[in-house]
Amino acid sequence: MSDIRSFVFDILKAAIWKIPVSVQGRSGLKEWNKVYSVLGMHGLAAFAYDAVAALPAEMKPPKDVAMKFISSSIAAEKNYARFAAVDREIGEMVRESGCKAVRLKGLTLSEYYPKPFTRKFVDIDLYSPDNGDEIDSFFRLKGVAVDDGFYRHSHFHLDGVLVENHKCLLDVRGRRRMRELDKDLKSMAVERLSSESTPGIYDPPVKLSAIFNLHHALSHFIYEGISLKFLTDWIYFLRAEKALMGSEEMMKSIERHGLMKFAGMMTRVCVDCLAYPEEWLPSYLREAASQIRPSVERKFIDDLFRPYEPSHHKSILKERMNNVRRIMKASWKPSEFLGQSAVSFVAEKFIPILLGRRYEAD
């Protein structure tokens, strides 16, 4: 492993576990700008700030880089306050509409972090299994410009924050095998919201977060790659939710939805590179991690540190073609984690969309 990669992992271990960074051979590090760039690109500069600040004098970054870490931390705190304020505003409007919804991803995951503001996120996601359109209509009555032209969610901006109102959780167009997972996730959300007597936005059930976030990470990995932030999310989630993650119900759900190998991969890297204690793992995750071949783990880590590549284009066709190119270039990903060739994955995903075909989630 390169010195930069090793040092980035050491900084993250120090941030997670509050352990000192190894000093040996690292005094006067010459590539601090590159270290900051990697952490910033992965959304972890603010998260790493405390660990960097605690470095011994001979290892500290030069003043200009230190100021970048400080600025990242200050900006992250302000950003979190802004997102939390918008979340409260949305919650009040959803309550006023008489509907119920659950939060997804960003804000819910940030609460697992010792300092929630250090987890970077760029939008707010909510999901109402039965009232998504009603929520859109109510927001329009309030003067919010809602764009509902996308298949899975509508979206709008509130106080400069992008908000996505999901109508379904997964893209099931052309992919019948995804319908069972989408149906399962929806039933978890419905059960959660039925337990609440008043309208509003609520945190999702933990099982929904576990399965949805694993699938979300796997999808990102195949289409464009994931960041180191997905690993810190996984560590904090595993650590906080040991009871649920150790249950037979959770094991069966991960297996049934074809997520076990990817869960094993995430866990393997968290153990090997980020010092997650193996003894804390449920036996099925320990077994899944042990089955990961070293060559595949190396490919996975190489992909984590891939050069940055913009993935969004104004043209939907160009974006889809760029996705196809990336999937074919990294054909080992669907092969390893879905048991499916890149060609069949692309055909299953994109041909039905180009033909205008659509399967409802239920």
Protein Blocks (a to p, Z undefined) as FASTA:
>chain_A
ZZklmmmmmmmmmmmnopacdfehpgoiaklmmmmmmmmmnopmmmmmmmmmmpcfklpc
cfklmmmmmmmmmmmmmmmmmmmmmmmmmmmmmmmnopacddehjlmmmmmpmblmlpcc
fbdcdddfklmmmmmmmmmmnopacdfkbfkbccddeehiacdddfbfbdcehilklmmm
mmmmmmmmmmmmmmpmbgcdddddfklmmmmmmmmmmmmmmmnopafklmmmmmmmmmmm
mmmmmpmklmmmmmmnopmmmmmmmmmmmmmmnopafklpcfklmmmmmmpcfklmmmmm
mmmmgccddfbdfblklmmmmmmmmmmmmmmlmmmmnopafklmmmmmmmmmmnopacdf
ZZ
